[in-house]
Amino acid sequence: MKLPKKITPDRIRQAVVEVKYSSHLPFEVLIGIFFNALDDSYIYTNRPQSKPPSITLGDNVPITLQIGQTLFYNDKISIALLPNAFAFSCLNDYIGWEAYKPEIEKTVTALYKTEVITNFTRIGIRYVSEYPNINLKDCVNFEFTFGMKDVKSDTFTFKTEFNFDIFKVVLNLNNKVPFLEQSDKALSIIPTSVIDIDVILDGLIINDLNELFGKIELGKLKEKEIFFQYLIREDFLKTLKPEY
């Protein structure tokens, strides 16, 4: 199947790329070294973003990504420095992989040139899409059934983990879960469906940047395959105006 390069709207709320590394230096020392390695386009803050990469769905279904206290951002992306990890996310709206990838590669290259990173040990690509007032039954190749035949369930949460190629995938589907949305005037509850795909490659010992970037690119490709080729129904995909 040919995979779309773009859909409209993409409905992506989070696009997080995490790169884990090992180092012989304490994290407190690394923060200063990494700070000096970044170029002047990045701004430093130790406060949360105005739009942090986190979601809360109702009272019982939290989806929260740690962003840490050491945060850098430019006009496109943010970088959270965590112990033994870099976590990248788009600052506001998703900027597209062709614009996102160079920002990640530029930053990782600059940090690796400090010569304090021993090797890279893990990558993760996590995309979370929101669908307000949409039933997942109408847009994904997934059927939710259980033993009570006379009961109709409109709200459900489904999680599964499986291997896909060389990656581990964590897939979360949340159907029409109450989502709190705050506007300037009021706080409203909107039934929102969420597709959360996390593609992970662990146990790595990588010292070559080209190899690392190749693994990240492959992970992004596998995330797209899962979403477009296996998860989304073809009739629903057509409503998203796919561009190839």
N, C-alpha and C positions, 0 to 999 in steps of 0.2 A: 504493500500500500504506500502510495506517495503521501508524505506527511506535509501538512500545511506549514508555511512559514509564518503566517499571521492569521488570526481570527478577530472579528469585530462584533461585539466587544470581547476582550480576552477574559475579563472578570477575575484577573489575578490580583489577589490581595497581598500575598507574600511570595517572594522569590528569593530564597535563602540558599547561599552556597557556603558550606563550611569546609575548611581545610585544617586538618589537625597535623601537628608537627611534634617533634621531640627536640629538646635542647638541654645542654648541661648547665645552663644558667638559670637562676631563679626568675620567676615571672616578673617580679618587681623590677629587676634589672633590665629585662627584655623590653618592658614598656618604654623606658627611656631611649633605648637603642632603636626601637621601631619608630618612635616619635621622630627621631632625627633622620630616619631613612625616607620618610614620606615627603613628597614635594609640597610646594606652597599652595597647591590647589585645595588641599585638605584643611578643614577646620577642626580643632580639637574641642571636645566637650566631655565633661564627666556627668552630664545630666541626661535623662532619657530624652529621646526624640519626641517631637510633638505628635508624631504618628508612629509609635514603636511597633516592631513586628510581632504583634500578639493579637489573639482573638479570644473572646470569651463567649461561648455559646450557652446561654442559659446558666443554670446553677450547677449542673453536673457534668458539663462537657467542656472543660477548659482546654484550649490549645495555646500554649505559651512558649515562645522562644526566648532563651536567655540572650540578652544583648550586652550584659556586662556594664561596668562603670566607665571603662575607657573606650571612648567612641570617637571616631573620625568620620567626617563626611565632606563631600563636595556637592556640586549641583546635580549629581546623578545618583550616587550610591553612598551608603554608610558602611563603615568597617568597625566591628566590635572586636577588641582584643580580649580574648579569654585565655585562661591558663591552658597553654598548649594548643590553641586554636585561633583561627581567624574566621569570623562570621560576616559574610557580605550580604547586604540586602539593598533593594532599590529604595531611594529616599522617599519618594512619593509613589506616583504611578509606575507601573512596569515599563521599562524603557526598551524592552526587546532584547533577545539574546545577542544579536549582532552588535549592539552597543554595550551590553552588560559584560560580555566576555572580555573585551579588551581592557576594561577597567579592572577586572579581577586579575588578569594576567600581568598588567602593569604594576599593580600593588604587590602581588606575591613576588614578582621578580625583584622589586626594590627591597622587600623585607628579606628575601633569601640572600641578596648580595651583602647583607651585614655579616654573613659568615658565622652566625650564632645558631642557625638551625641545623641540627644534625641530619634529619631526614623528615620526610612527610609520611604520615602513618594512616591517614583516613581522609576520605572525601565524602561529602553528603550534598545532594541537591534536593531541595524541598520546595515544591510549588503547591500553594493553597489557593483554590479558586472558590469564589462565593457566587451563589445563585439565589438572590432574593425572590421569594414567592414562587419558586419553581420546585416541582416534585422531581426528585431524582429518578423515579420510576419512568418519567417521560423522556429522560435524556441519556440514561446509561444502560448498558447491557448487564443489568443486575436485577435479580428478583429476590425480594425479602419475604419469606414465608415462615410461619411457625405453626405449632400443632393446633391452635384454636381457630378452626375454620370459619367460625361465625364472627370473629373479631377482625375489624379492619384497622390496620396500623398505618398511620400517616407519618408518625415521627419515629425515627429509629437511628441508631448509631451502630456502624459495622466497622470492625478493624480486622485486618489480616496481614500476616507477614509471609513472604514467599521469596524464593530465589528466582532471579530473572537474569539469564546470562551469568556474568561473574558478580552481579550485584545482589544485595539484599534489598527488598522493597517493603516498606511499611505503607499500607494503603488504609486510609480512614475515609469512610463515607458517612456523612451526617445529613439526614433528610428532614428538612423543614423544622429545624431546631430553633427555638426562640433566640433571637439575636437582638441585643440592646444597641440601639442607634441613637445618638444624641445630635440634635440639630441646635441651631441658635435659640429656638423657641421652646422645644420640648424633647422629652425622652420617649422614644417609641420602641415597641417590640415588633420585629419583623420576622416571620418564619423564613429561615434561610437554610438552603442546602449547601453543603461544603464538600468539595473533593480535595483531599489532602494526600499528595504522593511524595514519599520520601525515598530517594534512591541512595543507597549507602554502599561504599566499598571500603572494607576494614582490613586490618592486618597488613598494611603496606609497609614497605621499606624503599622509599623512592628518594633518590638524590639528584635526579635529572628533571629540570623544569619542563622540558618537552614531553617527557613521559607523564608527568603530573597533569599538564594541560590536556594531553591526549585522553587521560582517564576522566577528567572533568567533562570534556566534550562528549565522550562516550556515555557517561552517566546522564547528561542532558538529553542525548538522543534516546536512551532507554526510557527516560521519563516521558518524552513525547510519544514514543511507541505505545507505552501503556495507556496514555490518555487518549490518543487519536485512533489507534488501531484496535484496541481491545475494550476500552471502557466506554467511550462516547458512541451513542447510536448515530448511524449515518444520517438519518432524517433530521436529528437535532443539530448535527454538525453543519448541515446546509443552512440552517438559520443563523449561523455565526459568520457567514460570509467568508469562508476560508480562501486565503490567497496562497498559491503554490509557486 
